[in-house]
């Protein structure tokens, strides 16, 4: 049957062009996201800072949860944390005591150097002893000897003897440039200065002269330490790209999910429509004694050939499109500056396989229907568009709508993090309505068509109502395009507005002191501000994360380190306990939703991992009232941060009152501070939405044009009949234009119904978490997308019809179906 299928494709290539385009673009979409995701992982870094060390000893950098599933099945679930634990001083001493070994204690402290033209330049300070762990060249000057000396890395406009102002986690300093070196970017200070700035914390111990005595080193380091050799030494170095790669991977994961949903939806629908167009040909085969099995094999053979060709084409397009897409992510700050997509085979194979599977699945449903036609009914079945809905389609359509309705009803009882499921709810509803489109779209189009004037309007209304398959197949991609865009944009805009409002309402501080660089405010900043006349409270705040045991893995949750008196600068109503008891190093306050899921109560113990992978047990002193911004968060005492946070500076100091000093930071009104934060977050969110929706919406827009070109090309003989009955080309084009706009309006209305239901559920869920809920619908982009769909629908309908009507009516009537 493959040879017959190949001959059919050659003879009727125009009928398969739409399927080929849809499949190629779908595979391209999956290949592009797949290649970009794969490029964020699996890149081995060679050590740079520790390239001259035989081995490096560092603290643990993971949260390890022991899982016992019973029946002798047990394992350790490992979750990487943001930072590593410090190396104990005793460990460094034991390593240094190994005969013949040179142990270099390394510390990394973030600082900000004052730039000559204003502003600051972020850098990392290390002890001078660590300079020997990699290649460097002293360009001029000498090593740092005095506590206030510093060696800078070229290129720099500073020279030996220059004074440079520096912001450190220990407060502002003024250092003297002792020398300039070439090598890895860093600033070097005297060993004693590095120890003071780091508060005694040891980030790593580099070992030289070890030989092959790894067992001796592991014994000295202890069971908890990481002993790194070879390229693994890079794991102990600062990797500024790691967080961005994690962000890119998470964003691309969402993008791939949306892309997969859209491509499967569009490709399967396009193929089913293409096979349905050929039902006369398939019916004639049945009348010519072809068995149902032969018909099914023919259609599946055609799908296999088109799927293979389209898969290869889509993979090639994906290889070409992935690097520009990765470059755009880098330019927008969602990936490292030099990030690019690499050629990796397995994402292409996965995209190719997915495209082929979708092609075969889409063809199988139509082939099964065609194979069931009895020879005596073949011609009648082929000429009359009677039954577009099957039992399977009814069952799946109603099942998807039922699932969407059940999720919608459950949303008011969900916690803040689960409200994101509203987007999944929208996808379920869109899928259900698209499956039921043959039932919903024609009556709705007929209802809308009553406003169309004249004979052309009546014909357009009747065509949209009676041509069930054509109307449903045209409405489906419009519904997907507008529905996903409207539901996603409206939901995210409403959530962002609610989060901004919740955060602004929570803070009672009149002003905020923020650092002028990346090192944060020093440990004495809050005390200096509190001692300033007119200040009633000065509370340091720093944002972080913690890791909690969730079933069989450790999941990351937001955390806030807050100084004493936080209840004086923030509204923190508690349903149990008191936030004022958040003191010392052994207490914790928790959001209501998180406390409920973790079964924590006031006075009980809470086990968790901090961001440096240290496992601690804290006493719950308060459970916060349900809220949108803190429902899944924990509040930690400030004193706990000093012992574990490798970056000890405060993100900000919230003030009650007006200070006379800024303690080395910058004083801004609280309203302006949060407005700036919200503005940057909104920009980031907007770019993320473009990444998630951009390619998918472009693809669905092209699929709308593709489907309509196929549908209009199938109406050549209808146009001939109109021309032979006396209709002018202008009248025929007017009818087609009105029908196209009618179908586009039907798709937009169905998408609006999905969005309205989704927003109703979202507002109900938010009502339990925020005082006032303001629905936000970005009408301009939503209306723009709907308008683009309408224009594409109009152009894709009129273009093929205009070309067909240029031929004489008699030639049109003789056209092959």
N, C-alpha and C positions, 0 to 999 in steps of 0.2 A: 504493500500500500504506500510505502514511502515514495516509490517512483511515480505513482499516480498523483500523490500529493504534490510532488515537485513539479509535475506537468501542469497541475491546476494552478499553482502559484505563478508559474511562468505565463500562463495564458490569462490569468485574472490578477495580475500583479497590483492593479489599482485597488482591488477590493482588500488586499492585505497591507496596503501602504499605511493606513491608519493604525492598524495593529502593530506594525513594525515600528512606527514612530513612537507610539505609546510605550511599547516594551523597551525600546532603546533609551528613551528618556528616563523610564523608571529604573532601569539597571544603572544608568549614569548617575542618578540621584543616590542610589544605594552605594555605588562604588565610590563616589566622591566623599560621602560621609564616612564610609568604612575605611578608606585610605587615610583620611585625616585623623580618625580615632586611633588607628593602628600606629600612626606616626608619633602619637603622644606617649607611647609606651615602648618598652623594649630597647631603648637607646642606652647602650653601655657607655658610661662616662669614664674616661681615663683619669686617674688622680693627677691633680695639678699642684695643690698646696702641699700634699704629703708625698709627692713623687720621689723624694729622696729618702723616704723612710722604708725600713724593711717591713714594718707592721705598725698598725695604729690600734690603740685600745680606746674604745669609747663606751659610754653608758648605753643602756637599753633604749630602744626607740620604737616600742610597740606595746600594745595592750594585749595581753595573752589571757584568753578565757579557756579554761579546761571544760570540755564538753563530754559528758558521760551519757550516752544514749541507751545504756543497758545492754544486756546480752553480750558483755565483753567488748562492746564498741565504745571507744573513748579516743579523743584527740584534742589537740590544742588549736583553737581558732585565734589567729594572729591578725591584729589590726594595726597598721602603721600610725604613729602619732606625729604631731607637728614637729616636736623637738625631742632631743635625747636627754636622758638624765645626766647629771654631772658625774664625773669620775671621782670617787672618794679620794681624799688626800692620802689615806692609808694605802690605797691601791697603787698610786703613783710611787709611793715610797718603796713598796715591795718590788715593783718593776725595776726601779733604779738600783735595787740591791742585787739584781741578777749579775753575776760576774761577766765582765766584758761587754755589758749592754750600756748604751747611752740612752737615757730616757729624757725626752724633751716635753715639758709640760706646755700645752698650748691652751690659750684662752681667746675667745672671740667676743668683742664688745662693740655694739653698734654706736657710731659717733657721727656727728655732722660737722663738717669743716666749713667755716665761713668762706664764701667765694669772693674773689677780688671785686667782681662787679655787683655784689649784693646777693642775698639769698644764701643757701647752704648746699653743700654737696655731701650726700650720704657716703659713709665708708665704714669699714670694720677695722678696729684696732686689735693688734696681736702683740705678744711679747717679742722682743728682738731675737730671742733664742729660736723662735720658729722660722726665722729667715733662712737658716741653714737646712731646712727640710725640703727646699726646692731651689731651683736655679735663680740667681739674682746677680746683678752687677751694680756696684756702688758707682754712681755717675759722678757725684761730687759730695763733699762733706764727709761725715763719719757716723758711726753708730750712735744711738741715744745712750747717754751715760747718766745725765741728771734726771730727776723725776719729771721735769717739765720739758724734756727733749722729745722730739718726734722725727721720724724718718718717713718721707712721703714717697709714693710710687709715681714715676713718670707716666704720662705727661702731666706737668704741673707748672704753674707760673711762679711758684714759690722757690726761693733760694735759701741756702744755709744762712742762718742768722735772722731770717724773717720771723715775725711773730704772727701767729694764727689763732683766731678765736675758735673754740671747739665746744660743741654741746655734747655732753655725755650723760648716760643714765645717772651718774653721780653728781650732775650739775654742770654749769658752764666752767670752762677752763681756758687758759691762754697758754699755748705751748710755743716753744722755740724750735724752728726747723734746724735739725742737726745735719741732715743729709737727704739726698735724693737717690733712689735706686730704680732699676728696671726689674720687672718681674710681675708676678700675679698682683692684681690690684689689692692694696691694703695700706694701712698706716701702721708703723711700728713704734712702740714705746718701750721704755725700760721695763724689765721683767717685773720689778716691784710695782710700777705704775699699773701695768696690766692686771696684776693680782688685786690691787686696790679697786680698780674700776669694775672688775668682775665680781667683787665681793668674796674673793677666795674661790669662786667656782672654777673647776677644771673641765674644759670641754673635751679634751682628748690628750692622750699621752702617745707621742710618736717614739718608736723604738728603732734604734740603729745598732748594728753590730750583733744582731740576733743569730745569724747563721741559720741553722735548721732547727733551732730549739723552740718550736712552736708549743710543744707540750709544756715546757717550763714556763713560757709566757702565759699560757692559758691558766695554769695553776696559780701563778702570781696574780693574774687579773681577777680571778674569781668566776663563779658560774654565771653571774648575771651580766658580766661585761661582754661587749662585742670585740673580738679579736679579728681585725680586718687585714687582709693581705691582697696583693695583686690589684686588679681594678676595683675590688671591693673597698679599697682605701678611700675611694671617692665618696663613699657613703658617710664618711666622717666630716666631709667638707661642706661648707655652705653652698646650697644649690638654689640660687634665686629663681631659677626657672621651674622648680618643682611645683610650687603652688599654682603658677600659671598653667602648667601642663595639667594639673588636677582639675582646674577650672575649665580648661578647654575640653578635657575628656568628659566631664559632667555635662557641659553644654552640648557637646557633639552627641552624647548619648541620647539626650532629649531630641535633638535634631534628627538623629537616625530613627528614633521611634516614630516621630511625626512623618518623616519621609517614607518609612516602611508602610505606615497606615495608608498614606495617600497613594503611593505607587501601587500597592496591592489592590486598593479600591478602584483606582482609575483603570489600570491595565486589565483586570478581570472584567470590568464593565465594558471596556472597549472591545475586547475579544468576543464577549458574549453578543454584543450588538452586531459585530461583523459577521459572526456565524448566523445570527438571526436574519441578516439581510440576504443570505444565500439560501434561505429555506426552500425557494422554488427549485433551485438546482439540486438540493439534497432530496427534495420530494420526487423529482424526476428520476433520480438514481434508485429510489425505493420502487417506483413504478416500473423500472427496468430490471427488476428482480434482484437488486442489491439487498443483501441481508442487513438487519440492524447492526450486527457486529462489524460488517464491512464499512458501513457509514460512519460508525464511531471511530474505527481505525483510521479512516480517511481524514476526518476532522482532527484527530489527535496527531496524525502524521503531519498535517499542515501546521499545527501548533508547534510541533517539535522543530520543524525546519525554520519557521519564522522565529521561534524562541532562541534557537542557536545563533542565527544570524544577528538578531537584535541584541542578544546577550554580548556577543563579541563587539558589536558596534558600541553598545553602552559602556562596556569596560574601557574601550579606547577613549571614549569621550570622558569617562570618569578620571582616567589617568591625566588627561589634559586639563580638566576642570579643578582637580584637587589642589594643585599648588597655588593657583590664584585665590581659591577659597581660604586656604591656610594662611596665605599672606594677608588677606583681609582681616582674619581673626587676630593676627599679630599686630597689624596697624591699629586695631580698635582696642588693644590691651587685653585680649582674652587668651593670648598665647605669648610665649617668649618672642623677643624682637626678631630673631633669626629663624623662627620656626617655619618649617615647610613640610609639605606632604611628600613622603618618599614612596617609591615603587615597592609594594609588598604584595606578594602573590595571593595570600589567603583571603583578604577582603574582596579581591576581584573574583576569586572562585566562588565566594559566598554570594556576591551580588549576581554573578552569572547563574548560579544554581537557583537563587530566589526568583529571578526573572523567568527561568525555564519552568520552575514549579508553578508560578502564577499563570503562565501561558497555558500549560497543560490543564491546570485546575479550571481556568476560565473556559477553555474549550470543552472540557469534559461535561460540564453541565448542559451546554447547548447541544453537544453531540448526543447526549443521552436522550434529550427531547426529540431530536431529529430521528434518532434510531427507532423511536417508539411509534412513528407514523406508519399506519397501515397503507399498503400500496393503493388500495381502492380510495383512500382518503387523501392521498398525497397531493393531488392537484388542488383540491379544495383547501387543505391545510396551508398550502403554499401561497394561495392567493388572498386569503382572508386573515386579517390580524385580529384573531379572536381571543386567545388565551395567553396573556403575558405572565400571569401569576401561576406558580406551581405550589403544591403543598409544602415543599421544602422551603420555598421563598417565604411563604406565609409564616411558617413555624419560626424561621430564623429572624424574620423582621419583627414579629411580635415578641420573640425572646429578647432581642436587643432593646426594644422599647420598654419591655417589662423590667429589664435590668436597669435601664436608665431611670425609670420611674422609682424603682425601689431605692436606688442610690440617692435620688433627689429627696425622697421622703426621709432618708436617714441623715442627711446633711445637718439639720439643726441640732442633732445630738452629738456631732463629731467634734473633736478637739481642733485646735488651730491648725496643726500640721496636716490633718486629714482633709481640710477644706480644699487643698490642691486637687483632690480627686474630682472636683467639679469639672475639670478639663476632660478627664476620662469619661465622665458622665456625658459631656457634650459629644464626644466621639461615638459613644454607644448610641446616643439618640440620632446622630447623623447617619450612622450605619443602618439603624432600624428604619428610618424614614426613607433612605435611599432604596432599601430592599422593598419597601412598600410603595415606592414611587409610581409603579403602574396603576395602583389603586388611588393614590392621593393626588398625583400631579394632574392627570387629565380633568377631573372634576373641578379642581381649583383653577386650572387654566381656562376652563369653560366659564367659570364664574367671573373671573377677571375679564374675559373676552366680551362680556355684555356691554362694557364701556367703549368698545371699539366701534367706530361708525362705518356705515356703508357696506357694500357688498364684499369688498376686500376684507373688512373687519370680520364679517360673518363667516367668510371662508376660512380665515385664519383661526377663528374660534373653533369651528368645526374640525379643522385639520388637527389642531392641538388636542382636542377632546377625543377624537376617534383613532388617531394614529398613536396608539398606546405605547408601543415599544419605542418609537422615535421620540416622543415627548419625554418618556421616563429616562431614556438614555441621554437626552440632552440636559434634562433638569439635574441629573445626578452629579456631574462634575461642577455645575454651578453651586449646588447645595454644599458640596464638600469645600469648595474654594471660599465662598462667603461665610459658610457656617463655621469652619475652623477659625478663620480670621476674626469674625465678629465675636465668637465665644471666647477665644483666647485673649483678644485685646480688651474686651469689656471686663472679663474676670480678673485679669492681671491689673488693669488700671484701678478697679474697685478695691482689690486687695492692697495695692500699694497705697492708695489714698487712706484706707482704713489703718494700715500700719503706721503711716506718717502721722495721722491724727492721734493714734494711741500713744505713740512715742512723745509727741508734743504735749499732750495732755498730762502725761506722767511726770514730766520734769517741772519742778517748781523753782529751780534755781533761776536767778535773774540774769546771771552772766556765767561765762565759762572761760577758763584759761586753757589754751591749747598750746602744744609745743610748736616751735618754729621749724623744727626738723623732724627726722624720722626716729631719733633716739628716745623721744618721749621726755616727759618732765621728770626732773631729778627727785630723789626720795625725800628731800627737804622742802620741795615746792609747796606741798599742802600745808606743812607746818608754818612756813613763812607767810602764806596767804591767810591762814587762820589767825596769825598774830597781828595781821594788818588791821588798823582801826576801821571800824565800820563793817567788818566781816563777821557774820554770825555763825557761819559754817563753811568749811572748805573740805570737800570730799574728793579724794582721788578715785578715778574710774579707769579700768582697763578691761578691754574685751578679750575673751579667750574662748576655749572650748574644753569640754570634758568628754570622757568616753564611758558609756554605761552598758552593762551586760543586757543584751536584747536577744533572748532565745539562745542562739548558738554563735553569736558574734558580738563585738563591741561597737556600738554605734555612737557617732559624734553628735553632741548637743551643744548649743551656745551657752557660754558662761560669762559672768561679769564679776570681776574683782572690785569690791566697793569698800571704801574706807569707813571708819566709825562715823556715825551720824548721817548715813545715807538716807534715812527716812526724813531728814530735814531738807533735802534738796530734790527728793523724788517722792511721788505718791506711790506707796507700796502697801495698800491695804491687804491684810492677812486674814484668812478664814480660820487660822489656828496659829498659836504662838505669836511672837513679836519679832519684827525685823531688827529692832534695837538690840537684840541678843546676838546679832551676827558679829562676833568678836573673836580674837585669838586666832588659833590655827586649826581648830577642830570643830567648827560649826558650818552650817549651810542653810540657806533658804531656797525654796524650790517653787516653781510654778505649779498651779493646781493640776493641770493636765499631766505633767510629768510625774508629779507625786502620785496621782491616781494610777498611772500605768506601771509605775515601779513599786506600788504598794508601800509608799513611805508615809510615816506619821510623825507628828511632832514628838520629840524625845527619843525617836528611834534612830538607828544607825543607817547611814547611806554609804555604800561602797562604790567607788568610782576611780577612774584613772584621770590624772591631770594631763595638761597638754604636753608635759615632758615625760609621759608614760609612767609617772610615779603612782602607785596604787595606794589610796588613802581611804580611811574610814572616818566619816564626819557625822556629827550629831545634827539632826534636823531641828532647827529652832523656829522655823516659820514656814507656813504654806500660803503662798500668795493667792489672792482672789483670781478667778478665771479672767484671762486677758488675751489679747491677740499677740502682743509683743513679747510677753514673758511667760506664756503658758507652758512652754516646753524648754524653759531656761532654768539655770541655777545661779544663785548669788553666792559668791565665796568671800570670806574675810580677807582684807588687804594684807594682813600679816602672813597669810599662807602664800601669797605671791612671792614674797622676798625669798622664801626658801626653795622655790621650785621654778620660777619663771626665769628663763635665760635672758629675757629682755625686760629689765626691771623698771623702765620708765613708765609713767602714767600716760594714758592716752589723752586725758583731760582732767581738770579739777573743776567740779561744779561748786558754784559759790552762792551762798545766801548773804546778800549784802554787796557793798561796793568797796573793793580793795584799793589801797594806796600803792600797791606794788604788783608786778606781774610775775615775779619769781622766775625770770628768765623765759617766760612764755609770752603769749599774745592774748590780750583780753578782748573778748567778743561778746555781744549780747546773746543770750541763749537762743532767742528767736532766729538770729542770723546764723548761728552755729548749726542748728538743726535744719534750717532752710538750705544751707550749703551741702550738708550731708545728704538731705533728701534729693537735692538737685543732681548730685553726682550719682547717687543710687538710681535715680530715674533714668539718667543717661545710660548707665550700664545696663539697666533692665531693657531699655528700648533697643539697644544694640543686640542684646541677647535674643529678644523677640525677632529681630530681623534675621539673625542667624538661624533660629528655629523655624521660622515661617517662610523666610524669603524664597529659598529654592523650591520648597514644596508648593507655595502659591504660584510661582512662575511655572512650575510643571503642570499644575492643574489648569492654569489659564491656557497653556498650549494644548492641553487635552480637550478643553472646551472647543477650541477651534478645530482640532482634529476630529472630534465626534461630529461636529456640525457639518464639516466638509463631507464626511462619510454619509451623513443623513441626507444632505441636499443632493449629493450625487446620485442617491438612490431614487430621487424623485423626477428623473429626466422624463419619463413617460407621462407622469402627472402634468408636468409643464407642457408637454406636447399636446395633451388633451385640452388644456386650457387655451392654448394658442389656436388649435383647430376649432374650438367653440367660439372664437371671436375675441378672446381676451388679448389686449395689447401687452407687449413686453413690460411697459410701465406698470400696468395694473397687476401683472403677475409678480413683479418685483415688490410692489407695495404690499401685496398679500403676504409674501415671504418675510418682508421686513416686520410687518405687524405680528406675524406668528413668532418670529424670533424674539421680539421684545416681550411678547406674551409669555413665552417659555422662560425667558430670563427673569421676568417678574415673578413667575411661579417659584423658581429656584430661590430667589432672594427672600420671598415670603416664608418659604419653608425654613430657610436658614434663620430668619428672624424669629420664627416660633421656637426653634431650638435655643437660640440665645436668650430669649425671654424666659423660658423655663429654667435654664441654667442660672440666670441672674436671680430669679426668685428663690431658688434653693440656696444660692450663695448669700444673699441678704438675710435669709432666715438663719443660716449658720453663723454669720457675723453678729447677728443681734444678741447672741449669748456672750459675746466676747468684747464688744466695744459699746460705749454709751450711745453713740449715734452713728448710723450707717448712711453713707452717701453713695448711691450708685453712680458710677462713672462709665460713660460710653463714649469712646473716642470717635465721634461721628465723622470727622473729616477722613481719617484713613479707611473706616468701614465703608462710608459712602463712596470713597474713591475706588476701593476694590470692587464694590458692587457695580459702579459705573464702568470700570474696565471690563468686567464680565459681560455687561450689556453690550458694550461696543464690540468686543470680540465676537459675541454671539451674532450681532447684526452683520459685521463684516464677513464672518465665516459663512453665514447663510447666503448673503447677497452675492459674494464673489463667485462661487461655482454656478449659482443660478444665472447670473448675468452672462457668464461665458457660455452656458448651455443655450440661453435664449438668443444668442447671436446666430445660431444655426437655424435653418428653415424648419418649420413645424413638422413637415413630412419626414425630414431626416431624424428629428427627435423621436417621432413616433416609431421609427424603425430601429431605434437604439436597442442594443442587447441589454437585458436585465442582468 
